[in-house]
């Protein structure tokens, strides 16, 4: 009976002490009933094999799973993980970027600043993602061990077991029409970058030159005049964020979304033409310095026209791409 006692011992050490005596008696009785009257060691081995791994048997007595996240909650857990982790990482990155740029005093090179933001942003985003992963895993592990449902069928995002009716709520998304999360995140980062550059233009945007005394910075814009157009910029930012939200929720290029995207693409062009029709928005010292560097041959009117045409061409291309995919 040595193997039987060792088997019972292995089961008992995995159980709460208060339950061990009763379960040990029950388990010993069960094993003895399964053994023949004149049993041998091979018979004991056969019975213990049928009883199974002591760890599994102990887990059954405790009515607790041996896995961290079981099949009932695993799919829901993975779905939430894929949804929440990127959002948390993106928000952390953007908050750090906005805070860093708003605190930028102009003492360091903007390129160094942006590289620092990129490095620190990635580290902080990874840290936020790991924290979300940890707490979400802990939450589901606790649920797995405190909720004991009769059925172990996986749950959907609705918190119910899957039925064929759930397929009616799932849109069919052709691969070529999908809007990637990378595109949405890139658009969000771009919105943050250009909006910060607008409101901190006098500290970031301009001409950087080396001199014997260090670095000389000549701002491109007259900040006070530029800020006089802030309502237009706020509206533009709101429209851009709304379009990104629409893309994120839709996940696919629809005809309506493509038309909205096409209309929006021309809004920044109109805003640019409206704001920069006033040449006073440019810093006088910058204009003078550029004329010195180009021997008074630089034509700002042509430069303004070139930028306007470039923005218009980009708007046409972006509009066409969205419409082409949606109407394919």
C-alpha positions, 0 to 999 in steps of 0.5 A, a space after each residue: 500500500 506504499 504507493 497508495 499512501 504516497 498518492 494520497 499524500 500527494 493529493 492531500 498536500 495540495 488541499 486545505 488542511 481542514 479538509 484533508 482528513 475527510 478527503 483522505 478517508 474517502 480517497 483511500 476507500 475509493 482506491 481500495 474498492 477499485 483494487 481486487 482482493 488479492 492485488 499486486 503492485 501492478 494492480 495498484 499502478 493500474 488503479 492509480 493511473 485511472 485515478 489520474 495525476 494527483 495535482 489534477 485530482 486535488 484541483 477537482 476537490 478544490 473546484 479551482 482551475 489549474 490554468 490562469 485563464 480558462 476557455 470560458 473567459 480566454 477569448 473575452 480576455 484576449 479581445 479586451 487585451 487587444 482593445 485596451 492595451 493599444 489605447 492605453 499605450 497611445 494615450 500615454 505616448 500622446 500625453 507625454 508628447 504634449 506635456 514635453 512640447 508644452 514645457 519646451 522652452 526653446 533651449 535645446 534643438 527641436 530634433 533632439 527634443 523629438 528624439 527624446 520624446 520618441 524614446 521616452 514615449 515608447 518606454 512609457 507606452 510599453 510600461 502602460 501596456 504592461 500595467 494594463 496587461 498585468 491588471 487585466 490578467 489579475 482581474 480575469 484570474 480572480 473571476 476564474 477562481 471566484 465564479 463557478 459556472 456550470 458550463 464552460 462554454 466561452 463568453 462573447 463580448 456581450 457576456 453571453 455564450 455564443 449563438 448563431 444569431 451573433 453572426 448577424 451583428 458581425 459585418 463582413 469586412 473585405 481585407 482590401 477595405 479595412 482601415 488599419 489601427 496603424 493608420 488611425 494611430 499615425 493620424 492621431 500622432 500627426 494631429 498632435 504634432 501639427 497642432 502643438 507646432 501651431 500653438 508653440 510656433 514661436 519656439 519650434 518652427 523657424 530657422 536654426 543657424 550655428 554661430 560662434 556663440 552657439 545656436 541662433 533661432 529665428 522664428 518663422 511666425 508672429 505668434 500673436 497674429 497666428 493665435 488670432 486664428 485659433 478658433 479655425 484651428 480648434 475647429 480643424 482639430 475637432 474635425 480631424 479627431 472626429 474623422 479618426 474616431 469615425 474610421 476607428 469605429 467603422 474599421 472599413 472604408 464605406 462610401 459615406 466615410 470616403 465622402 466625409 474623408 474627401 470633404 475634410 481633405 480640402 478643409 485644411 487647404 482652405 484654412 491655410 489659404 485664409 490664414 496665410 493670405 495675410 503675410 504679416 503672420 510671418 515674422 519680419 526678422 525671418 523674412 529679412 534673414 531669408 532675403 539675406 541668405 538668398 541675396 534678396 531673390 526669394 519670392 514669398 508669394 511663389 513659395 506661398 503658391 507652391 505650398 498651396 498647390 502641394 496641399 491641394 494635390 495631397 488633398 486630391 490624392 488622399 480623397 481619391 484613395 479613399 473613394 477608390 477603395 470604398 467604391 471598389 
